[in-house]
Amino acid sequence: MQIHVARHSAQLGVFAPEDIVAGLQSGRFHATDLAWRDGMQVWTPLGDWPEFRAAAMSPGVAPGPDQGAADTISPSAPSWEHGASWANYFKTIKEVALDPAGTFSNLRDGGYGRPIAFGYWSLLVPMICGGGLYFFISITRLVGEHGPAVFLGYYYGILFVYVCLAASLLLFPLTNLFASVVLRCLFLPWAQPAGYRQTYRTNVYLFGSFTPFILIPCLNYVAMPWFLASTIIAHSHVNRIAWWKVAISLVVFACLCVCGAYALLSFAVVAKNIAG
């Protein structure tokens, strides 16, 4: 069985068990290097693997640079995983947008709280700014052209817009939950070593990183295909599936499902009209 090995922020490659034993004995690999194979949920130091422990502790094996220090954090995790701050927020956007392969290669299985908080940060800023700009333009135009009295007639319409924005914030976790379930179903034809939580966390980080760009007029024409490419790369590494298989799942299978649902709906409408 092939085993993935990583050190810090870089993957060293995929190796057979006997190659890893030889690498530990020669000093190529260190006991603190993280490893993963099919069926595992998290990356684990080579020194903790029963089949490699003897080789890692063999006399004459040179200790790694981090030998003796616990390296329990997966490499290349999004910076947001280390704390909520503006610096980590912008660093995470940069990591997800410019290096999705390195960022998601070793994404550990964590909780839902941090990625959801990251998603809210990405939603709140453009919504508040966009809503405030819309409100300001509405007041300026209506008051300038028709006077203050006419603006009151649009009060409920503007209030409705803000209610919709608030509802989208409340539904954000559920929307991503549904999207993650759909993705898991689309990936069913392929192997799925990653758990549902990792799929959900990946989706939220991707969505949160690209939301500010997608909501900017004109820039969204670039951001959308960029988002799709990053999504394919990210899920390819998280689920250990070839990128073209992920592309087929996201594009071909999704289109077939949509077209199939549309065909069934059309058939039901036609059958109802014939029966009537």
ChimeraX commands (.cxc) that place a marker at each C-alpha (Angstrom):
marker #1 position 0.00,0.00,0.00 radius 0.5
marker #1 position 1.36,3.41,-0.97 radius 0.5
marker #1 position 2.03,5.92,1.80 radius 0.5
marker #1 position 2.15,9.72,1.49 radius 0.5
marker #1 position 4.98,11.40,3.44 radius 0.5
marker #1 position 5.26,15.12,4.25 radius 0.5
marker #1 position 7.68,17.31,6.16 radius 0.5
marker #1 position 6.60,20.78,7.33 radius 0.5
marker #1 position 4.88,22.48,4.37 radius 0.5
marker #1 position 6.13,20.16,1.64 radius 0.5
marker #1 position 5.10,16.68,0.55 radius 0.5
marker #1 position 8.03,14.34,0.00 radius 0.5
marker #1 position 6.08,11.98,-2.22 radius 0.5
marker #1 position 4.33,8.62,-2.17 radius 0.5
marker #1 position 6.37,5.56,-1.12 radius 0.5
marker #1 position 6.07,1.84,-0.51 radius 0.5
marker #1 position 6.52,0.68,3.13 radius 0.5
marker #1 position 9.89,-0.93,2.40 radius 0.5
marker #1 position 11.15,2.35,0.88 radius 0.5
marker #1 position 10.17,4.19,4.04 radius 0.5
marker #1 position 11.98,1.66,6.24 radius 0.5
marker #1 position 15.11,2.07,4.12 radius 0.5
marker #1 position 14.70,5.85,4.19 radius 0.5
marker #1 position 14.43,5.91,7.99 radius 0.5
marker #1 position 17.58,3.80,8.29 radius 0.5
marker #1 position 19.53,5.98,5.86 radius 0.5
marker #1 position 18.34,9.29,7.30 radius 0.5
marker #1 position 16.27,10.27,4.29 radius 0.5
marker #1 position 13.15,10.23,6.44 radius 0.5
marker #1 position 12.75,11.34,10.05 radius 0.5
marker #1 position 10.58,9.89,12.76 radius 0.5
marker #1 position 8.76,13.23,12.96 radius 0.5
marker #1 position 7.81,13.23,9.26 radius 0.5
marker #1 position 4.05,12.94,8.87 radius 0.5
marker #1 position 2.53,10.08,6.86 radius 0.5
marker #1 position -0.91,9.13,5.57 radius 0.5
marker #1 position -2.46,6.23,3.62 radius 0.5
marker #1 position -5.92,5.14,2.51 radius 0.5
marker #1 position -8.31,4.68,5.41 radius 0.5
marker #1 position -6.63,7.16,7.77 radius 0.5
marker #1 position -8.34,10.35,8.91 radius 0.5
marker #1 position -5.24,12.27,10.08 radius 0.5
marker #1 position -1.54,12.43,9.30 radius 0.5
marker #1 position 0.64,10.63,11.87 radius 0.5
marker #1 position 4.41,10.83,12.56 radius 0.5
marker #1 position 6.35,7.89,11.10 radius 0.5
marker #1 position 7.77,7.15,14.53 radius 0.5
marker #1 position 4.25,6.35,15.76 radius 0.5
marker #1 position 3.62,3.73,13.06 radius 0.5
marker #1 position 4.18,0.23,14.53 radius 0.5
marker #1 position 5.77,-1.05,11.32 radius 0.5
marker #1 position 8.28,1.83,11.22 radius 0.5
marker #1 position 9.01,2.30,14.93 radius 0.5
marker #1 position 11.92,-0.19,14.95 radius 0.5
marker #1 position 13.56,1.47,11.94 radius 0.5
marker #1 position 13.07,4.94,13.42 radius 0.5
marker #1 position 14.74,3.89,16.68 radius 0.5
marker #1 position 17.57,1.90,15.08 radius 0.5
marker #1 position 21.08,2.68,16.41 radius 0.5
marker #1 position 23.07,4.89,14.11 radius 0.5
marker #1 position 20.04,6.61,12.58 radius 0.5
marker #1 position 20.63,10.34,12.61 radius 0.5
marker #1 position 17.84,12.24,14.40 radius 0.5
marker #1 position 15.77,14.61,12.32 radius 0.5
marker #1 position 15.92,18.37,12.85 radius 0.5
marker #1 position 12.73,18.22,14.87 radius 0.5
marker #1 position 13.52,14.98,16.68 radius 0.5
marker #1 position 12.12,15.03,20.18 radius 0.5
marker #1 position 9.65,17.81,19.42 radius 0.5
marker #1 position 6.04,16.83,19.02 radius 0.5
marker #1 position 4.81,17.74,15.58 radius 0.5
marker #1 position 1.11,17.13,15.95 radius 0.5
marker #1 position -0.08,19.86,13.60 radius 0.5
marker #1 position -0.45,18.87,9.97 radius 0.5
marker #1 position 1.71,20.89,7.60 radius 0.5
marker #1 position 0.20,23.46,5.29 radius 0.5
marker #1 position -3.02,23.86,7.26 radius 0.5
marker #1 position -4.75,27.20,6.47 radius 0.5
marker #1 position -3.34,29.99,8.64 radius 0.5
marker #1 position -6.85,30.61,10.01 radius 0.5
marker #1 position -6.53,27.29,11.85 radius 0.5
marker #1 position -3.90,28.93,14.07 radius 0.5
marker #1 position -6.10,31.81,15.21 radius 0.5
marker #1 position -8.71,34.37,14.15 radius 0.5
marker #1 position -7.05,37.63,13.09 radius 0.5
marker #1 position -6.99,39.90,10.08 radius 0.5
marker #1 position -3.44,38.76,9.30 radius 0.5
marker #1 position -4.45,35.07,9.29 radius 0.5
marker #1 position -7.62,35.91,7.36 radius 0.5
marker #1 position -5.73,37.50,4.45 radius 0.5
marker #1 position -2.99,34.86,4.63 radius 0.5
marker #1 position -5.63,32.12,4.31 radius 0.5
marker #1 position -7.17,33.81,1.25 radius 0.5
marker #1 position -3.70,33.99,-0.32 radius 0.5
marker #1 position -2.96,30.35,0.53 radius 0.5
marker #1 position -6.28,29.02,-0.79 radius 0.5
marker #1 position -6.26,31.14,-3.97 radius 0.5
marker #1 position -2.58,30.84,-4.91 radius 0.5
marker #1 position -1.57,27.47,-3.46 radius 0.5
marker #1 position -4.64,25.21,-3.06 radius 0.5
marker #1 position -2.50,22.08,-3.54 radius 0.5
marker #1 position -0.13,22.91,-0.70 radius 0.5
marker #1 position -2.87,24.26,1.56 radius 0.5
marker #1 position -5.23,21.32,1.31 radius 0.5
marker #1 position -2.75,18.46,0.86 radius 0.5
marker #1 position -2.47,17.99,4.60 radius 0.5
marker #1 position -5.71,19.51,5.85 radius 0.5
marker #1 position -6.31,17.80,9.17 radius 0.5
marker #1 position -9.66,16.60,10.40 radius 0.5
marker #1 position -10.87,19.34,12.74 radius 0.5
marker #1 position -14.06,20.96,13.93 radius 0.5
marker #1 position -16.63,23.08,12.15 radius 0.5
marker #1 position -16.24,26.24,14.20 radius 0.5
marker #1 position -13.09,27.76,12.69 radius 0.5
marker #1 position -14.00,27.40,8.99 radius 0.5
marker #1 position -17.55,28.66,9.64 radius 0.5
marker #1 position -16.14,31.71,11.45 radius 0.5
marker #1 position -13.84,32.30,8.47 radius 0.5
marker #1 position -16.83,32.10,6.13 radius 0.5
marker #1 position -18.74,34.67,8.20 radius 0.5
marker #1 position -15.80,37.05,8.07 radius 0.5
marker #1 position -15.87,36.79,4.29 radius 0.5
marker #1 position -19.63,37.32,4.12 radius 0.5
marker #1 position -20.03,40.14,6.62 radius 0.5
marker #1 position -17.48,42.55,5.19 radius 0.5
marker #1 position -18.80,42.68,1.58 radius 0.5
marker #1 position -22.43,42.52,2.74 radius 0.5
marker #1 position -22.06,45.41,5.16 radius 0.5
marker #1 position -20.09,47.48,2.65 radius 0.5
marker #1 position -22.37,46.58,-0.24 radius 0.5
marker #1 position -25.54,47.10,1.78 radius 0.5
marker #1 position -24.30,50.44,3.10 radius 0.5
marker #1 position -23.37,51.59,-0.42 radius 0.5
marker #1 position -26.77,50.52,-1.76 radius 0.5
marker #1 position -28.49,52.35,1.09 radius 0.5
marker #1 position -26.47,55.53,0.50 radius 0.5
marker #1 position -27.11,55.52,-3.27 radius 0.5
marker #1 position -30.85,54.94,-2.70 radius 0.5
marker #1 position -31.13,57.86,-0.31 radius 0.5
marker #1 position -29.09,60.20,-2.50 radius 0.5
marker #1 position -30.99,59.39,-5.68 radius 0.5
marker #1 position -34.50,59.29,-4.26 radius 0.5
marker #1 position -34.17,62.35,-2.07 radius 0.5
marker #1 position -32.41,64.28,-4.82 radius 0.5
marker #1 position -34.96,63.47,-7.52 radius 0.5
marker #1 position -38.25,63.12,-5.68 radius 0.5
marker #1 position -37.84,64.52,-2.19 radius 0.5
marker #1 position -37.83,62.86,1.26 radius 0.5
marker #1 position -41.49,61.80,1.16 radius 0.5
marker #1 position -41.01,59.45,-1.79 radius 0.5
marker #1 position -38.12,57.70,-0.05 radius 0.5
marker #1 position -40.48,56.46,2.68 radius 0.5
marker #1 position -42.30,54.43,0.06 radius 0.5
marker #1 position -39.12,52.43,-0.57 radius 0.5
marker #1 position -38.48,51.81,3.12 radius 0.5
marker #1 position -40.01,48.33,3.18 radius 0.5
marker #1 position -38.19,47.34,0.01 radius 0.5
marker #1 position -34.81,48.28,1.51 radius 0.5
marker #1 position -35.76,46.53,4.75 radius 0.5
marker #1 position -36.59,43.41,2.76 radius 0.5
marker #1 position -33.11,43.47,1.18 radius 0.5
marker #1 position -31.48,43.54,4.61 radius 0.5
marker #1 position -33.73,40.74,5.85 radius 0.5
marker #1 position -32.59,38.61,2.89 radius 0.5
marker #1 position -28.96,39.38,3.71 radius 0.5
marker #1 position -29.51,38.37,7.34 radius 0.5
marker #1 position -31.24,35.15,6.23 radius 0.5
marker #1 position -28.30,34.26,3.98 radius 0.5
marker #1 position -25.98,34.61,6.97 radius 0.5
marker #1 position -28.16,32.31,9.06 radius 0.5
marker #1 position -28.41,29.75,6.26 radius 0.5
marker #1 position -24.69,29.83,5.43 radius 0.5
marker #1 position -23.74,26.74,7.50 radius 0.5
marker #1 position -26.73,24.78,6.19 radius 0.5
marker #1 position -25.99,25.76,2.59 radius 0.5
marker #1 position -22.45,24.42,2.89 radius 0.5
marker #1 position -23.74,21.31,4.65 radius 0.5
marker #1 position -26.01,20.59,1.69 radius 0.5
marker #1 position -23.22,21.36,-0.81 radius 0.5
marker #1 position -20.87,18.97,1.01 radius 0.5
marker #1 position -23.46,16.17,0.94 radius 0.5
marker #1 position -23.92,16.70,-2.80 radius 0.5
marker #1 position -20.15,16.60,-3.33 radius 0.5
marker #1 position -19.83,13.38,-1.38 radius 0.5
marker #1 position -22.50,11.84,-3.60 radius 0.5
marker #1 position -20.72,13.07,-6.74 radius 0.5
marker #1 position -17.48,11.48,-5.50 radius 0.5
marker #1 position -19.13,8.11,-4.88 radius 0.5
marker #1 position -17.72,6.52,-8.08 radius 0.5
marker #1 position -14.19,7.17,-6.77 radius 0.5
marker #1 position -12.34,6.30,-3.55 radius 0.5
marker #1 position -13.12,8.56,-0.60 radius 0.5
marker #1 position -10.47,8.38,2.13 radius 0.5
marker #1 position -11.39,11.79,3.52 radius 0.5
marker #1 position -14.27,12.15,5.97 radius 0.5
marker #1 position -17.34,14.33,5.56 radius 0.5
marker #1 position -15.97,16.91,7.99 radius 0.5
marker #1 position -12.90,17.48,5.83 radius 0.5
marker #1 position -15.10,17.92,2.75 radius 0.5
marker #1 position -17.21,20.47,4.63 radius 0.5
marker #1 position -14.17,22.33,5.96 radius 0.5
marker #1 position -12.63,22.43,2.48 radius 0.5
marker #1 position -15.82,23.85,0.97 radius 0.5
marker #1 position -16.11,26.59,3.58 radius 0.5
marker #1 position -12.49,27.69,3.21 radius 0.5
marker #1 position -12.86,27.77,-0.59 radius 0.5
marker #1 position -16.15,29.66,-0.45 radius 0.5
marker #1 position -14.89,32.11,2.15 radius 0.5
marker #1 position -11.67,32.83,0.27 radius 0.5
marker #1 position -13.35,33.61,-3.05 radius 0.5
marker #1 position -16.54,35.34,-1.84 radius 0.5
marker #1 position -14.95,38.83,-1.64 radius 0.5
marker #1 position -13.80,38.54,-5.27 radius 0.5
marker #1 position -16.99,36.96,-6.62 radius 0.5
marker #1 position -19.09,39.83,-5.22 radius 0.5
marker #1 position -16.99,42.49,-6.98 radius 0.5
marker #1 position -18.45,43.44,-10.39 radius 0.5
marker #1 position -16.28,42.51,-13.41 radius 0.5
marker #1 position -13.75,40.74,-11.18 radius 0.5
marker #1 position -16.25,37.93,-10.71 radius 0.5
marker #1 position -15.71,36.87,-14.34 radius 0.5
marker #1 position -12.16,35.95,-13.38 radius 0.5
marker #1 position -12.94,34.78,-9.85 radius 0.5
marker #1 position -15.55,32.18,-10.84 radius 0.5
marker #1 position -13.35,30.02,-13.13 radius 0.5
marker #1 position -10.48,30.52,-10.69 radius 0.5
marker #1 position -12.75,29.30,-7.89 radius 0.5
marker #1 position -13.72,26.21,-9.92 radius 0.5
marker #1 position -10.07,25.37,-10.68 radius 0.5
marker #1 position -9.10,25.79,-7.02 radius 0.5
marker #1 position -12.04,23.63,-5.95 radius 0.5
marker #1 position -10.92,20.82,-8.26 radius 0.5
marker #1 position -7.34,21.01,-6.98 radius 0.5
marker #1 position -8.38,21.24,-3.32 radius 0.5
marker #1 position -10.76,18.26,-3.36 radius 0.5
marker #1 position -8.28,16.27,-5.41 radius 0.5
marker #1 position -5.76,16.55,-2.57 radius 0.5
marker #1 position -8.21,16.30,0.34 radius 0.5
marker #1 position -9.95,13.19,-1.03 radius 0.5
marker #1 position -6.83,11.73,-2.69 radius 0.5
marker #1 position -8.61,11.58,-6.05 radius 0.5
marker #1 position -7.04,12.42,-9.41 radius 0.5
marker #1 position -7.88,15.96,-10.47 radius 0.5
marker #1 position -9.60,14.83,-13.68 radius 0.5
marker #1 position -11.89,12.56,-11.68 radius 0.5
marker #1 position -12.87,15.50,-9.47 radius 0.5
marker #1 position -13.46,17.58,-12.61 radius 0.5
marker #1 position -15.72,14.87,-14.01 radius 0.5
marker #1 position -17.64,14.73,-10.73 radius 0.5
marker #1 position -18.09,18.51,-10.52 radius 0.5
marker #1 position -18.88,19.14,-14.17 radius 0.5
marker #1 position -20.11,16.02,-15.95 radius 0.5
marker #1 position -21.94,14.27,-13.11 radius 0.5
marker #1 position -23.43,17.53,-11.86 radius 0.5
marker #1 position -24.69,18.41,-15.35 radius 0.5
marker #1 position -26.16,14.93,-15.77 radius 0.5
marker #1 position -27.96,15.25,-12.44 radius 0.5
marker #1 position -29.35,18.69,-13.33 radius 0.5
marker #1 position -30.35,17.60,-16.82 radius 0.5
marker #1 position -31.90,14.42,-15.43 radius 0.5
marker #1 position -33.94,16.35,-12.89 radius 0.5
marker #1 position -35.05,18.79,-15.61 radius 0.5
marker #1 position -36.02,15.87,-17.89 radius 0.5
marker #1 position -38.07,14.25,-15.14 radius 0.5
marker #1 position -39.80,17.54,-14.37 radius 0.5
marker #1 position -40.57,18.10,-18.07 radius 0.5
marker #1 position -41.87,14.56,-18.40 radius 0.5
marker #1 position -44.14,15.06,-15.38 radius 0.5
marker #1 position -45.54,18.31,-16.82 radius 0.5
marker #1 position -46.15,16.74,-20.25 radius 0.5
marker #1 position -47.77,13.65,-18.70 radius 0.5
marker #1 position -50.03,15.86,-16.59 radius 0.5
marker #1 position -51.12,17.89,-19.64 radius 0.5
marker #1 position -51.82,14.73,-21.63 radius 0.5
marker #1 position -53.83,13.25,-18.79 radius 0.5
marker #1 position -55.75,16.51,-18.37 radius 0.5
marker link #1:1,2 radius 0.2
marker link #1:2,3 radius 0.2
marker link #1:3,4 radius 0.2
marker link #1:4,5 radius 0.2
marker link #1:5,6 radius 0.2
marker link #1:6,7 radius 0.2
marker link #1:7,8 radius 0.2
marker link #1:8,9 radius 0.2
marker link #1:9,10 radius 0.2
marker link #1:10,11 radius 0.2
marker link #1:11,12 radius 0.2
marker link #1:12,13 radius 0.2
marker link #1:13,14 radius 0.2
marker link #1:14,15 radius 0.2
marker link #1:15,16 radius 0.2
marker link #1:16,17 radius 0.2
marker link #1:17,18 radius 0.2
marker link #1:18,19 radius 0.2
marker link #1:19,20 radius 0.2
marker link #1:20,21 radius 0.2
marker link #1:21,22 radius 0.2
marker link #1:22,23 radius 0.2
marker link #1:23,24 radius 0.2
marker link #1:24,25 radius 0.2
marker link #1:25,26 radius 0.2
marker link #1:26,27 radius 0.2
marker link #1:27,28 radius 0.2
marker link #1:28,29 radius 0.2
marker link #1:29,30 radius 0.2
marker link #1:30,31 radius 0.2
marker link #1:31,32 radius 0.2
marker link #1:32,33 radius 0.2
marker link #1:33,34 radius 0.2
marker link #1:34,35 radius 0.2
marker link #1:35,36 radius 0.2
marker link #1:36,37 radius 0.2
marker link #1:37,38 radius 0.2
marker link #1:38,39 radius 0.2
marker link #1:39,40 radius 0.2
marker link #1:40,41 radius 0.2
marker link #1:41,42 radius 0.2
marker link #1:42,43 radius 0.2
marker link #1:43,44 radius 0.2
marker link #1:44,45 radius 0.2
marker link #1:45,46 radius 0.2
marker link #1:46,47 radius 0.2
marker link #1:47,48 radius 0.2
marker link #1:48,49 radius 0.2
marker link #1:49,50 radius 0.2
marker link #1:50,51 radius 0.2
marker link #1:51,52 radius 0.2
marker link #1:52,53 radius 0.2
marker link #1:53,54 radius 0.2
marker link #1:54,55 radius 0.2
marker link #1:55,56 radius 0.2
marker link #1:56,57 radius 0.2
marker link #1:57,58 radius 0.2
marker link #1:58,59 radius 0.2
marker link #1:59,60 radius 0.2
marker link #1:60,61 radius 0.2
marker link #1:61,62 radius 0.2
marker link #1:62,63 radius 0.2
marker link #1:63,64 radius 0.2
marker link #1:64,65 radius 0.2
marker link #1:65,66 radius 0.2
marker link #1:66,67 radius 0.2
marker link #1:67,68 radius 0.2
marker link #1:68,69 radius 0.2
marker link #1:69,70 radius 0.2
marker link #1:70,71 radius 0.2
marker link #1:71,72 radius 0.2
marker link #1:72,73 radius 0.2
marker link #1:73,74 radius 0.2
marker link #1:74,75 radius 0.2
marker link #1:75,76 radius 0.2
marker link #1:76,77 radius 0.2
marker link #1:77,78 radius 0.2
marker link #1:78,79 radius 0.2
marker link #1:79,80 radius 0.2
marker link #1:80,81 radius 0.2
marker link #1:81,82 radius 0.2
marker link #1:82,83 radius 0.2
marker link #1:83,84 radius 0.2
marker link #1:84,85 radius 0.2
marker link #1:85,86 radius 0.2
marker link #1:86,87 radius 0.2
marker link #1:87,88 radius 0.2
marker link #1:88,89 radius 0.2
marker link #1:89,90 radius 0.2
marker link #1:90,91 radius 0.2
marker link #1:91,92 radius 0.2
marker link #1:92,93 radius 0.2
marker link #1:93,94 radius 0.2
marker link #1:94,95 radius 0.2
marker link #1:95,96 radius 0.2
marker link #1:96,97 radius 0.2
marker link #1:97,98 radius 0.2
marker link #1:98,99 radius 0.2
marker link #1:99,100 radius 0.2
marker link #1:100,101 radius 0.2
marker link #1:101,102 radius 0.2
marker link #1:102,103 radius 0.2
marker link #1:103,104 radius 0.2
marker link #1:104,105 radius 0.2
marker link #1:105,106 radius 0.2
marker link #1:106,107 radius 0.2
marker link #1:107,108 radius 0.2
marker link #1:108,109 radius 0.2
marker link #1:109,110 radius 0.2
marker link #1:110,111 radius 0.2
marker link #1:111,112 radius 0.2
marker link #1:112,113 radius 0.2
marker link #1:113,114 radius 0.2
marker link #1:114,115 radius 0.2
marker link #1:115,116 radius 0.2
marker link #1:116,117 radius 0.2
marker link #1:117,118 radius 0.2
marker link #1:118,119 radius 0.2
marker link #1:119,120 radius 0.2
marker link #1:120,121 radius 0.2
marker link #1:121,122 radius 0.2
marker link #1:122,123 radius 0.2
marker link #1:123,124 radius 0.2
marker link #1:124,125 radius 0.2
marker link #1:125,126 radius 0.2
marker link #1:126,127 radius 0.2
marker link #1:127,128 radius 0.2
marker link #1:128,129 radius 0.2
marker link #1:129,130 radius 0.2
marker link #1:130,131 radius 0.2
marker link #1:131,132 radius 0.2
marker link #1:132,133 radius 0.2
marker link #1:133,134 radius 0.2
marker link #1:134,135 radius 0.2
marker link #1:135,136 radius 0.2
marker link #1:136,137 radius 0.2
marker link #1:137,138 radius 0.2
marker link #1:138,139 radius 0.2
marker link #1:139,140 radius 0.2
marker link #1:140,141 radius 0.2
marker link #1:141,142 radius 0.2
marker link #1:142,143 radius 0.2
marker link #1:143,144 radius 0.2
marker link #1:144,145 radius 0.2
marker link #1:145,146 radius 0.2
marker link #1:146,147 radius 0.2
marker link #1:147,148 radius 0.2
marker link #1:148,149 radius 0.2
marker link #1:149,150 radius 0.2
marker link #1:150,151 radius 0.2
marker link #1:151,152 radius 0.2
marker link #1:152,153 radius 0.2
marker link #1:153,154 radius 0.2
marker link #1:154,155 radius 0.2
marker link #1:155,156 radius 0.2
marker link #1:156,157 radius 0.2
marker link #1:157,158 radius 0.2
marker link #1:158,159 radius 0.2
marker link #1:159,160 radius 0.2
marker link #1:160,161 radius 0.2
marker link #1:161,162 radius 0.2
marker link #1:162,163 radius 0.2
marker link #1:163,164 radius 0.2
marker link #1:164,165 radius 0.2
marker link #1:165,166 radius 0.2
marker link #1:166,167 radius 0.2
marker link #1:167,168 radius 0.2
marker link #1:168,169 radius 0.2
marker link #1:169,170 radius 0.2
marker link #1:170,171 radius 0.2
marker link #1:171,172 radius 0.2
marker link #1:172,173 radius 0.2
marker link #1:173,174 radius 0.2
marker link #1:174,175 radius 0.2
marker link #1:175,176 radius 0.2
marker link #1:176,177 radius 0.2
marker link #1:177,178 radius 0.2
marker link #1:178,179 radius 0.2
marker link #1:179,180 radius 0.2
marker link #1:180,181 radius 0.2
marker link #1:181,182 radius 0.2
marker link #1:182,183 radius 0.2
marker link #1:183,184 radius 0.2
marker link #1:184,185 radius 0.2
marker link #1:185,186 radius 0.2
marker link #1:186,187 radius 0.2
marker link #1:187,188 radius 0.2
marker link #1:188,189 radius 0.2
marker link #1:189,190 radius 0.2
marker link #1:190,191 radius 0.2
marker link #1:191,192 radius 0.2
marker link #1:192,193 radius 0.2
marker link #1:193,194 radius 0.2
marker link #1:194,195 radius 0.2
marker link #1:195,196 radius 0.2
marker link #1:196,197 radius 0.2
marker link #1:197,198 radius 0.2
marker link #1:198,199 radius 0.2
marker link #1:199,200 radius 0.2
marker link #1:200,201 radius 0.2
marker link #1:201,202 radius 0.2
marker link #1:202,203 radius 0.2
marker link #1:203,204 radius 0.2
marker link #1:204,205 radius 0.2
marker link #1:205,206 radius 0.2
marker link #1:206,207 radius 0.2
marker link #1:207,208 radius 0.2
marker link #1:208,209 radius 0.2
marker link #1:209,210 radius 0.2
marker link #1:210,211 radius 0.2
marker link #1:211,212 radius 0.2
marker link #1:212,213 radius 0.2
marker link #1:213,214 radius 0.2
marker link #1:214,215 radius 0.2
marker link #1:215,216 radius 0.2
marker link #1:216,217 radius 0.2
marker link #1:217,218 radius 0.2
marker link #1:218,219 radius 0.2
marker link #1:219,220 radius 0.2
marker link #1:220,221 radius 0.2
marker link #1:221,222 radius 0.2
marker link #1:222,223 radius 0.2
marker link #1:223,224 radius 0.2
marker link #1:224,225 radius 0.2
marker link #1:225,226 radius 0.2
marker link #1:226,227 radius 0.2
marker link #1:227,228 radius 0.2
marker link #1:228,229 radius 0.2
marker link #1:229,230 radius 0.2
marker link #1:230,231 radius 0.2
marker link #1:231,232 radius 0.2
marker link #1:232,233 radius 0.2
marker link #1:233,234 radius 0.2
marker link #1:234,235 radius 0.2
marker link #1:235,236 radius 0.2
marker link #1:236,237 radius 0.2
marker link #1:237,238 radius 0.2
marker link #1:238,239 radius 0.2
marker link #1:239,240 radius 0.2
marker link #1:240,241 radius 0.2
marker link #1:241,242 radius 0.2
marker link #1:242,243 radius 0.2
marker link #1:243,244 radius 0.2
marker link #1:244,245 radius 0.2
marker link #1:245,246 radius 0.2
marker link #1:246,247 radius 0.2
marker link #1:247,248 radius 0.2
marker link #1:248,249 radius 0.2
marker link #1:249,250 radius 0.2
marker link #1:250,251 radius 0.2
marker link #1:251,252 radius 0.2
marker link #1:252,253 radius 0.2
marker link #1:253,254 radius 0.2
marker link #1:254,255 radius 0.2
marker link #1:255,256 radius 0.2
marker link #1:256,257 radius 0.2
marker link #1:257,258 radius 0.2
marker link #1:258,259 radius 0.2
marker link #1:259,260 radius 0.2
marker link #1:260,261 radius 0.2
marker link #1:261,262 radius 0.2
marker link #1:262,263 radius 0.2
marker link #1:263,264 radius 0.2
marker link #1:264,265 radius 0.2
marker link #1:265,266 radius 0.2
marker link #1:266,267 radius 0.2
marker link #1:267,268 radius 0.2
marker link #1:268,269 radius 0.2
marker link #1:269,270 radius 0.2
marker link #1:270,271 radius 0.2
marker link #1:271,272 radius 0.2
marker link #1:272,273 radius 0.2
marker link #1:273,274 radius 0.2
marker link #1:274,275 radius 0.2
marker link #1:275,276 radius 0.2
view
